Amino acid sequence: MERAPRNRTLEITENYRERLLRRITTVTKDVKIEEIENTVIKGDIFDIIGFLPAKSVDLLFVDPPYNLTKTFNNNTFKKQAINEYTDWLESWISKMVRLLKPDSTIYICGDWRSSASIHLVAEKYFVVQNRITFEREKGRGADSNWKNNSEDIWFCTMSNNYTFNVDKVKLKRKVLAPYRENGKPKDWEENSEGSFRLTYPSNIWNDITIPFWSMPENTPHPTQKPEKLLAKIILASSNPDSMVFDPFAGVGTTGVVAKKLCRRFAMVEIEEEYCLYALKRLEIAEHDNSIQGYRDGLFWERNSLNEKTLIKRNPEENELFTDFFER
């Protein structure tokens, strides 16, 4: 079946598949951090975690299955009672602590069903600093309920000594009611692109675009996190050359963004197909470090960039395309 002309969803060709399969990493014994640095590890985190080096991770990003029935390629996670889901979370979160440095930061994703469990378990092992809620504007409405339109990310640390680079994650917003003092803009700037103000980041994120078919970062993964979301987290809570770890990597957004932002990373993913997509995206990042919605060191409010932007795609396709959405 022929794809729509503007469908940019990544695909894995058979030739590509054979080459990428050789780049998948496996871990069956104790390893040093240098041995798994910048790799995609195929396997079950429950089998692998005991082999990973202690006190090696600066930033832990976790996007586990939420407490709902969902199929991820060949694996299905089934909805559980709240107490059972809480026990499941603790079964691996308790083992993650060994990997973390005394000043590490942890982010754990969830939705309204799973957030209560995440909070309970996180409080046992970490310092819970905040809960981020981001607008997940995707999907159809609901006839008999409020549309589920948000997700949570729990921001935790190992102690009160942690990294937070607030100046790296300010948001550039359009000024709707510009105020002037003595004829000059007050706390905002005016240029050829319009009137904008830099604002401090809050725990409500409504500038995130969930990947969809016309975005070049899109893949077949059903719950893929946006690169812009990971860029906020990685820039805020790590520094260049920090080690970022993701134990439920999916199609590798964490590692891709870490690579684009000059961080080291390691990722674990149980599904071979998703490992291949992660590796392909990492190859693309070798020559294209753009992040949609992030430009010139600033995060832009959604839909505030109006110009058409040419982005170079991966050399396998060898083409340029016009992206009509935010960068």
Secondary structure as GFF3:
##gff-version 3
##sequence-region A 1 327
A	DSSP	alpha_helix	14	21	.	.	.	ID=ss1
A	DSSP	alpha_helix	33	36	.	.	.	ID=ss2
A	DSSP	beta_strand	39	42	.	.	.	ID=ss3
A	DSSP	alpha_helix	45	48	.	.	.	ID=ss4
A	DSSP	three_ten_helix	49	51	.	.	.	ID=ss5
A	DSSP	beta_strand	57	62	.	.	.	ID=ss6
A	DSSP	beta_strand	70	72	.	.	.	ID=ss7
A	DSSP	beta_strand	75	77	.	.	.	ID=ss8
A	DSSP	alpha_helix	82	96	.	.	.	ID=ss9
A	DSSP	three_ten_helix	97	99	.	.	.	ID=ss10
A	DSSP	beta_strand	100	110	.	.	.	ID=ss11
A	DSSP	alpha_helix	115	125	.	.	.	ID=ss12
A	DSSP	beta_strand	127	135	.	.	.	ID=ss13
A	DSSP	beta_strand	150	157	.	.	.	ID=ss14
A	DSSP	three_ten_helix	166	168	.	.	.	ID=ss15
A	DSSP	beta_strand	171	174	.	.	.	ID=ss16
A	DSSP	beta_strand	180	181	.	.	.	ID=ss17
A	DSSP	beta_strand	184	185	.	.	.	ID=ss18
A	DSSP	beta_strand	189	191	.	.	.	ID=ss19
A	DSSP	beta_strand	194	199	.	.	.	ID=ss20
A	DSSP	beta_strand	204	205	.	.	.	ID=ss21
A	DSSP	alpha_helix	227	237	.	.	.	ID=ss22
A	DSSP	beta_strand	243	246	.	.	.	ID=ss23
A	DSSP	alpha_helix	253	260	.	.	.	ID=ss24
A	DSSP	beta_strand	264	269	.	.	.	ID=ss25
A	DSSP	alpha_helix	272	285	.	.	.	ID=ss26
A	DSSP	beta_strand	294	295	.	.	.	ID=ss27
A	DSSP	beta_strand	298	300	.	.	.	ID=ss28
A	DSSP	beta_strand	309	312	.	.	.	ID=ss29
A	DSSP	beta_strand	320	323	.	.	.	ID=ss30
###
